[in-house]
Amino acid sequence: MSEVVIKEQTSPKKSFAKNFAGKFGPFIGLILLCVILTILSSQFLTLNNIMNIARQSSINALLALGLLLPILTAGIDLSVGSILALSIMTMGIVSVNWGLPPLLGILVCLVVGTFLGWTNGILLTKLRLPHPFISTLGMMNVARGIALIVTAAAPIAGFPVMIQFIGNEFAGPIPISFVLVIVMYIIFHYFLTRTATGRYIYAIGGNKEAARLSGINVDRVLIIVYTLSGLMASLAGLVLVGRVNSAFPLAGMGYELDAIAACIIGGASFFGGVGTVWGTLIGAFIIAVLRNGLNLLNVSADLQMALIGVVIIAAVYVDVLRQRSAKK
């Protein structure tokens, strides 16, 4: 008697719905959130408020863009907030305390962030630490401590106009900081989708050992990933200084949590190998829109924190469900 093997097949309609939700779910969620807030507040859908959201989201969007790369490799970078702080404090020392040219101060800010990110990569790959959680947690404390030490925990204010330009100026109604965000997202989209290193990043996140066996220099790629994460943290710091005309050693405290949330809400996976720059941008917008809407509705800061926490937990749970579904 011949055996009859019955295989469960996914219907084309169900498969299409799953793919559609995976690709456009965050965008649909953003649209629904905007519709709800437009109904609840007459001030939400105004040009000034929309531009305000774009400006407010810029710092988190830049941090999240940098953090997306470690997450794509199934890693994490907990140090971006502290790297932001140390980068802008050194810029303040150079351009305000020492009175050197502002362009040099900007360069120092970006170099410090890039160097600290590179150090994260070296600690992970050359010291063979078991997980980037360890190396970046250590860097989070080291960078924050140095930022407090070099300034005696005192803020620095009165930055030159050139340094304030990116975070403070507008091109018509559009914030320059948001223009910078779009430019950087286009560059990173090209990097991840059109270069060999970008493809290697996804491959490492999918299966690190398989990537190594296929000839990919995993250590080199990871160093690039964490270096770019540090660079984006310093760039976000530059925007922050432009907005508040001040640098303070506790700047960026907790910013890494919002950046991680933006990546996950935007469809990236903690398991690695899944995520896009545009999904991350949508995730950053969702957080910014939610905060803005709650402020317009006069919701207390404590309740806002709780609601955003619920959104983050829901996004991670969706990621877990997606991974379970993929394994079936």
N, C-alpha and C positions, 0 to 999 in steps of 0.2 A: 504494500500500500504506500503510495507516494505521500510525502508530507506536504501539507499546504501551509506556507508561511504567510501570515497576514501582517503587513506593515502599516503602521498608522501614518497617514499622509496628511500634511497640512494643506488645507484648501487654499487655492490661489487668492481668494478674497481675504482670508485670515492672514496670509503671509504679506499681502499688500498693506493691510491695515497696520500690521506690526512694523513693517519697514517705514511706513508713512509716519507713524507715531514716533518712531525712533529718530527720524530725520527732522521732523517739523514740530514735535511735541513742545520743546521749549519756546519756539516762536509762537505757537498757538496759545501757550500759557501766558506769554507776555501780552498778546493781543487781548485775551480775556481779562487779564488784570487791568489793562488800560481802560477797557470798556466799563468794568465795574467801578473804577475810580472816577471815570468821567461822569457816571450816573450819580455817584455819591458826593462829588465835589465839582462845583461849577468852575473852580479855579484851576483844575487839573489840566484840561486840554486847552491851554493858552500858550502862545509862543514863548513868553517869558519863562513860564514854568517848564516847558519842554527843554528849552536851552539850559535852564538851571539843572535839570536832571542830567543832561549831557555833560555839563561841567562837573557835577557831583560824582558822576560815574567814572570820570577819567582816571583818577588815581587807582581805583580798584580794578578797572579794565586793564591798565598797564601791568599791575601786579599779577593779575590772573593770567594774562598772556604769557608772562614769564613762567608762572607756576604750572601752566598747562604742559610744558615740556617734561619736567620731572614726573608729572602724573601720567603722561603718555608712556613713560618707561616703567610704570608701576612703582614709582618712587614718590617722594614728597620733599618739599623745601619749607621748613618751619622758620627759617631765618630771614625771610624777605622783609618783614617789618623792622627788624633790628638792622639789617643792611641799609634799608632806607634811612634810618636814623643816623647811623654813622657816616653815611655818604653826605648827607646835608650838613652835618656838624663840621665835617672837614671842609666842605665848601664855604661854610660861614667863617671858619677860622682864616681861610686863605683870602676870601674876597671882602670880608668885613673887618675882622680883627687885624689882619696884616695889610689890608688895603691894596692887594694885588689886582690886576685886571680881571673883570668879571668872567671873561672867556676862559681864563685859566682856572677860575673857581669852578665853572661848569665842567671843564675837562677833569679836574680833580675829583669831582662828585662822581662822574661816570666811571673813571678809572678805579676808584675805591670800591664801588659796587661790583664792577666786573672782576676785580681781584678777589674780593670776598667770595663771590660765586665760584670762581675758579678754584679757590681754596676748598670750598665744599666738595667740588668734584675730585680734587686730589685726595682729600681725606677719605672719601668713599672708595675710590679705585685703588690707590696706592697703599693705604693702610688696611685695606680689605675689611673695613667695618661692616658688620652684618646687614645693616639697613640704613638708608639715608635719613631715617628718623633720628638715628643716633648722631650722625655728623652734623646735621642741620640744627638739631636741638642744641648741641654744643656751641655751634656758631651763633645761634640766637642769643645765648647768654654772653658769649665773648664779645660780640659786636655791640650789644647793648651796654655792657660794662665799660668798654673802651669809650663809647659815646658819652657816658656819664663822667668818666675820668678826665678826658681831654678838655672838657668844658667846665669842670667842677659842678656839673649838674645844672648849669645856667644856660638859659636860652640865648640865641643870637638873633638880633633884629636889624632892620635897616639895610636890606640887600639892594644892590644896584638895579636899575630899571631893566637892564639886559637879562638878568637872572629871573626877574619877576615876569618877563614877557610871556613865556609859554603858559604859565598858570593863571595869568591875570588879564591878558588882552583878548580882544574879539576881532574876528573878520566879519564885519557886519554884525548880524545877531549871533553868529556861530562862535563859540569859544575856541581859541587857538589850541587849547589842551585837547579838545575833542577832535580837531583836525589831526593833531599828532597821533591820537589813538587810531584813527582810521588808516593813516599812513603806516603805522607799525603793524596793524592787523593785516594789511595787504602784503607787507614784506614777509611776515611770518607765514601767511597762507602760501605764498610762493615757496618759501623755504621748506615747509612741511610737505607740500604736494609736488614740487617740481625739482627737488634736489635729492641726491643720493643720501645725504646725511638725514634729511627729513624722513625718507623711507626707512632708514635704519632705526630711527627713533621709534617708529611704529612697530618695527620688527622686534626690537628689544622688549617692548612692552608686551607684545604677543607671546614671545617665548625667548627669554634671555639666553638660555643655553643653546637653543637651536640657532639663534642669531650668531652666537660665538662660533659654533661648529660650521656655519655657512661662510665663515671668513670675515665677518664684521668685527672691526676693532671696537669692542663694546666699551672698553675703558675710555678710549678717545671720544666716543660719542657722548658718554655720560659726562665727561669733563666739559664738553661743549654745551650740553644741556644745562648744567648748573651754572656755568659762566654766563649764559644768556639770561638765566633767571636772576642772577645778581645784577646784571646790566639793567634789566627792566625795573628792578626795585629802585635803583638809583635814579632812573628816568622818572619814575613815579614820585620820588622824593623831590626832584626838580620842579614838578608840577605843584606839589604841596607847598613848597616854599613860595612859589609865585602867587598862590592863592592867599596865604596868610602873612607873607612878608616876614617870616620868622622861621628859625630852625630851633628845635628843642630836642634834648636827648631821649625823651620818652615818645617822640613822634613814631607813628607806625605801630604802636602797641595794639596787638590783636588784629592788625590788618590782614595778616596771613589767613585768618579764619574766613573773612569775607572773600578773599581771593580763591581759596580752596572751594568755598561754597559756589562761587560763580562758575568755576570749572565743572563741578559735579552737576549743578542745576542745568548747565548748558549741554550736558550729555556726555562729558568725559567720565571715564571709569577708573575707580581706585585700583582695579585689577590690571590696568595698563592696556595700551594698544587701541584705545577707542577715545575719540574726541576730535573736535575741530575748532579752529580759531573763531569762526563765526558763531558757533554754539556757545563758546566761552563769552563772547561779546554780549550775546543775548542774556546769558546768565548774569553778567554784570549789570545789564539794564534791568533785569527783573528785581535784583536786590535794590538798585537805586530807585526804581519806580515804586517798589513796595514801601521803602523808607519815606520817600517824598509824599506818597499818598497818605500814609499813616500820620505824618506831620500835618498835612492839610486837614485831616479829620480830628486833629488834636488828641491823638492817642498817646498815652504816656510813654516815655522812653523805656521804662521797664517792660511794659507790655509789648512794645516794638521788638525788644530783644527776644522775648519769648516766642513771638510769632515768626520771626526770622529763623529762630532755632527749629521750629516745627517745619518750616519750609526746607531747611537743610536736611533734617532727618528724613523727610518724605523723599527728597531727591536721592539720598543715599539708598533708601529702601527700594526705590525704582531701579537703581543701578544693580542692586543685588538680585532683584527679580529678573532683570534683563540677562544677567549672567547665568542664572539658573535655567532660563528659557533657552539660552544658547547652547547649554550643555546637554539638553534633552535631544 
